[in-house]
Amino acid sequence: MTPSPQELDLLRQAKIFDMDALITIYDRYSPGVYRYAYRLLGSVEQAEDCVSETFARLLNALRVGKGPKAHLQAYLYRIAHNWITDQYRQVKNEASVMDEAVENFADEAAVAAFDLSRISDMERLRKALFMLTEEQRLVTSMHILEEIPNEEIASLMHKPVGAIKALQHRALVKLKSLLEEKESPDA
């Protein structure tokens, strides 16, 4: 998928630190990055930190003459994904991170009047996502949760579209297996 002329112009303007372009980029992409981070982390505070860090890293990349040449959205999601992965790597005991995420989400969900079964389902999905390989988690999250086109993901990851589809297929098969395994009464 070829980037639109508007996106390319926005990137060109961002590279020279045009404030209107930078504000437009933030306004356009920060809500999606936040949703993505929240789905994977289950914490408002961590999702907000992820958004802040994602855009700080974008600005740093632009400052040194790097950053995306195209596919800005996919580039931002890749930064967010890497930040989220780093958060999980920094914690020695993954179970404590998941417990904290469940508690944070449960508190927020109670305020928002979500039912507990939905919280449980979301937490099971979050845990299952982190049992995938990093590449599987990235392509699945970007395509299915955030609806980023496979062509854009392929460009970002420097892989053919067919490889991206294969990664997604393997990820979905593994997710299904993990979620069914956790549903069984013997598990």
C-alpha positions in Angstrom: 0.0 0.0 0.0 1.5 3.3 -1.1 1.3 6.1 1.4 -1.0 9.0 0.5 0.5 12.2 -0.8 -0.9 13.9 2.3 0.9 11.5 4.6 4.2 12.0 2.7 3.7 15.8 2.9 3.0 15.5 6.7 6.2 13.5 7.1 8.2 16.0 5.1 6.9 18.8 7.3 7.5 16.9 10.5 11.1 16.3 9.5 11.7 20.1 9.5 9.8 20.3 12.9 6.8 22.2 11.5 4.6 22.5 14.6 1.3 22.2 12.8 2.5 18.9 11.2 3.7 17.6 14.6 0.4 18.5 16.2 -1.5 16.9 13.4 0.5 13.7 13.7 -0.1 13.6 17.5 -3.8 14.3 17.1 -4.2 11.8 14.4 -2.3 8.8 15.8 -2.1 9.2 19.6 -5.6 7.8 20.3 -4.8 4.6 18.3 -1.4 4.2 20.0 -3.1 4.6 23.4 -5.8 2.0 22.6 -3.1 -0.4 21.4 -1.0 0.1 24.5 -4.0 -0.2 26.8 -5.1 -3.4 25.2 -1.7 -5.0 25.8 -0.9 -3.4 29.2 -4.3 -3.0 30.8 -3.2 0.1 32.7 -4.2 3.7 32.0 -1.0 5.0 33.4 1.2 2.6 31.4 -0.7 3.3 28.2 -0.2 7.1 28.7 3.5 6.5 29.4 3.7 4.5 26.2 2.1 7.3 24.1 4.4 9.8 25.6 7.5 7.7 25.0 6.3 6.7 21.5 6.1 10.4 20.4 9.3 11.3 22.2 11.1 8.6 20.3 9.6 9.8 17.0 10.8 13.3 17.7 14.3 12.0 18.7 14.5 10.0 15.5 13.4 13.1 13.4 15.9 15.3 15.2 18.8 13.1 14.1 17.6 12.8 10.6 16.0 9.3 10.9 12.4 8.2 11.3 9.9 6.9 8.8 10.1 7.6 5.1 6.6 6.4 4.7 3.9 4.5 6.7 4.0 6.7 9.7 1.2 4.9 11.6 3.0 1.5 11.3 6.2 3.2 12.5 4.5 4.6 15.6 3.0 1.3 16.4 6.3 -0.4 16.1 7.8 2.1 18.6 4.9 1.5 21.0 5.2 -2.3 20.6 8.9 -2.2 21.3 8.3 0.0 24.4 5.6 -2.4 25.7 7.9 -5.4 25.1 10.7 -3.6 27.0 8.3 -3.0 29.9 7.7 -6.8 30.2 11.3 -7.6 29.9 12.2 -5.2 32.7 10.1 -7.1 35.2 11.5 -10.4 36.4 8.3 -11.9 37.4 5.7 -11.7 34.6 3.0 -13.0 36.9 3.2 -9.9 39.1 2.9 -7.6 36.1 -0.2 -9.5 35.0 -1.7 -9.4 38.5 -1.1 -5.6 38.6 -2.6 -5.2 35.2 -5.7 -7.1 36.2 -6.0 -5.1 39.4 -5.7 -1.8 37.6 -8.1 -2.9 34.9 -10.5 -4.3 37.4 -10.5 -0.9 39.3 -11.2 1.0 36.1 -13.7 -1.5 34.9 -15.7 -1.3 38.2 -15.9 2.5 37.8 -17.0 2.0 34.2 -19.4 -0.7 35.2 -17.9 -3.5 33.1 -18.7 -7.0 34.1 -16.0 -9.2 35.6 -16.3 -11.9 33.0 -15.2 -9.3 30.3 -12.3 -8.4 32.5 -11.3 -12.0 32.8 -11.6 -12.6 29.0 -9.5 -9.5 28.3 -6.8 -10.6 30.7 -6.8 -14.1 29.3 -6.3 -12.6 25.8 -3.6 -10.3 27.1 -1.7 -13.2 28.7 -2.2 -15.3 25.5 -0.8 -12.5 23.3 2.4 -12.4 25.3 2.8 -16.2 24.8 3.2 -15.5 21.1 6.5 -14.7 19.5 7.3 -11.0 19.3 6.7 -10.9 15.6 3.4 -12.8 15.8 2.2 -10.4 18.6 3.2 -7.4 16.6 1.5 -8.4 13.3 -1.6 -9.7 15.0 -2.0 -6.6 17.2 -1.4 -4.2 14.4 -3.6 -5.8 11.8 -6.5 -7.2 13.9 -6.7 -4.9 16.8 -5.6 -1.7 15.1 -6.7 -2.6 11.5 -3.4 -1.5 9.9 -3.2 -2.9 6.4 -0.9 -5.9 5.8 0.9 -4.0 3.1 1.9 -1.3 5.6 3.0 -3.8 8.2 5.0 -5.7 5.6 6.8 -2.5 4.6 7.6 -1.6 8.2 8.9 -5.1 8.9 10.7 -5.4 5.6 8.9 -8.7 4.8 6.7 -9.7 1.9 2.9 -9.5 2.5 2.7 -13.3 2.3 5.1 -13.6 5.2 2.9 -11.2 7.3 -0.2 -13.2 6.5 1.6 -16.4 7.4 2.7 -14.9 10.8 -0.9 -13.8 11.4 -2.2 -17.3 10.6 0.3 -19.0 12.9 -0.4 -16.5 15.6 -4.2 -17.0 15.4 -3.9 -20.8 15.5 -1.6 -20.5 18.6 -4.0 -18.0 20.2 -7.0 -20.2 19.6 -5.1 -23.2 21.1 -4.0 -21.1 24.1 -7.4 -19.7 24.8 -9.1 -23.1 24.4 -6.5 -24.7 26.7 -7.3 -22.1 29.4 -11.1 -22.6 29.0 -11.0 -26.4 29.5 -12.0 -27.5 33.0 -8.8 -29.5 33.4 -6.6 -26.4 33.0 
